[in-house]
Amino acid sequence: MAFTKDALEKPDMNEESDKALSFDKGRSSPSFEARPMEFDYQSTTPCDPAVLAAMEPYWNQYWGNASSRHSRMGLHASAAVSLAREQLAAFLKIQPERLIFTSGATEANNLALLGHARARALELGRPGHLITLATEHHAVLDPLRQLQREGFRLTELRPGLDGLLSAEKLLQAFEKDTFLVSVMMANNEIGVVQPISELTGLCKERGVAFHSDLAQTFGHLPIDLNQLGLDFMSVSGHKLYGPKGIGALVISSEFSLMPLQWGGGQEQGLRPGTIPVPLVIGLVKAAELAMQDLHSRYHRLRELRNQLWEGLLEQIPNLIINGSMEQRLPNNLNFTVPGVRGNQLHRELRSYLSCSSGSACSRGAPSHVLLTLGRTPNEAEASLRMSLGRDTTSEEVVKAVRSITKVVNELRE
Ligand SMILES: Cc1ncc(COP(=O)(O)O)c(C=O)c1O
């Protein structure tokens, strides 16, 4: 739309759009009357109040540009970002210089994969071979497929029926010019946790760089980057009760990386642009909170998740678990309900609880992860990914079992 005087005179939001969105005016957020129980915490999480409090002064009290170190405000912002970087690096047991702040895990994945592949091709004078897993998030698959269009060769390995990639399978996939492998640590749909250090061990022996998307892992499982042997790793703020729009890439001191954009040289020139100081502070505060109760939360959520699964198995015949139950995030359950239509199942459940049939980014198609595990498109659609959050209670689990049983029984009649 052209920027005209008329446009300026229009109210910011006209009455029609006001009604359509049904905004609660006092709180400037859409109002929901009866809230279904939340079982979709792998899609995103609410910002923790302590995260909001930590970010607050950086919006308007300490509003400096972290790159403008000639001003007092700028110096303050710069010091806050440095401290935050050091803290996050300490959680990951790496040097702070290895951390590049990005807008989230999607950008971190793109920077690692496109940035390393293109840098490597420039060094070698030709593209080479890349390996990934067919069950990766689209934030990994799509940049790799872009590289394929640019002339790189890509192998998308199928995991076993339990969703896990064996070291033997990876070994067989190496080609003479394989230089990059990307395998996520914990899957966002089926929650399976890959044997990362076995896989990185094979890559180390061959001088192959290893990238892993830890968007669903960081803050949920203990991470020691050196033990895991990762070269590049991506994390996201909003999966761990931090703000949306911030994440980080851990870069390698050994493998080259070229930027995807150019500008003011921030983040070692690898991710130029003004650093979003409040979001950085929020990400690191969220990480700090996640570290504090990581172990107790792991056990509590695993128990609740098992209670959920055992409760469902007792009530509903023929459920099929998707992915390994043993090598799995504590907060994830993913199962198929044979004998019902997926769209009906999800529609009927919606008023009781929020969950999903796949990734929040799956664009409505049946889950590529479940299809890869051998589910039919109908089965994939009639599947539920249930993810538990910090505040999930045993009562909610009992209610969820009851609601799902009721809906499935009615649909199967
Ligand atoms: C495994 C995985 N990678 C990447 C992303 C995207 O992360 P972000 O929203 O921070 O870009 C998600 C979020 O759904 C995810 O689950």
The ligand as an SDF file (V2000), in Angstrom:
LIG
                    3D

 16 16  0  0  0  0  0  0  0  0999 V2000
   13.8590  -29.2400   16.1270 C   0  0  0  0  0  0  0  0  0  0  0  0
   13.4780  -27.8440   15.7780 C   0  0  0  0  0  0  0  0  0  0  0  0
   14.2960  -27.1020   15.0300 N   0  0  0  0  0  0  0  0  0  0  0  0
   14.0120  -25.8450   14.7110 C   0  0  0  0  0  0  0  0  0  0  0  0
   12.8500  -25.2580   15.1240 C   0  0  0  0  0  0  0  0  0  0  0  0
   12.5770  -23.8320   14.7600 C   0  0  0  0  0  0  0  0  0  0  0  0
   13.0470  -23.0220   15.8070 O   0  0  0  0  0  0  0  0  0  0  0  0
   12.8300  -21.4360   15.8030 P   0  0  0  0  0  0  0  0  0  0  0  0
   11.3660  -21.2330   15.9670 O   0  0  0  0  0  0  0  0  0  0  0  0
   13.6320  -20.9570   16.9510 O   0  0  0  0  0  0  0  0  0  0  0  0
   13.3340  -20.9370   14.5130 O   0  0  0  0  0  0  0  0  0  0  0  0
   11.9530  -25.9840   15.8910 C   0  0  0  0  0  0  0  0  0  0  0  0
   10.6650  -25.3920   16.3110 C   0  0  0  0  0  0  0  0  0  0  0  0
    9.6100  -25.8940   16.0270 O   0  0  0  0  0  0  0  0  0  0  0  0
   12.2650  -27.3210   16.2400 C   0  0  0  0  0  0  0  0  0  0  0  0
   11.4470  -28.0710   16.9720 O   0  0  0  0  0  0  0  0  0  0  0  0
  1  2  1  0
  2  3  1  0
  2 15  2  0
  3  4  2  0
  4  5  1  0
  5  6  1  0
  5 12  2  0
  6  7  1  0
  7  8  1  0
  8  9  2  0
  8 10  1  0
  8 11  1  0
 12 13  1  0
 12 15  1  0
 13 14  2  0
 15 16  1  0
M  END
$$$$
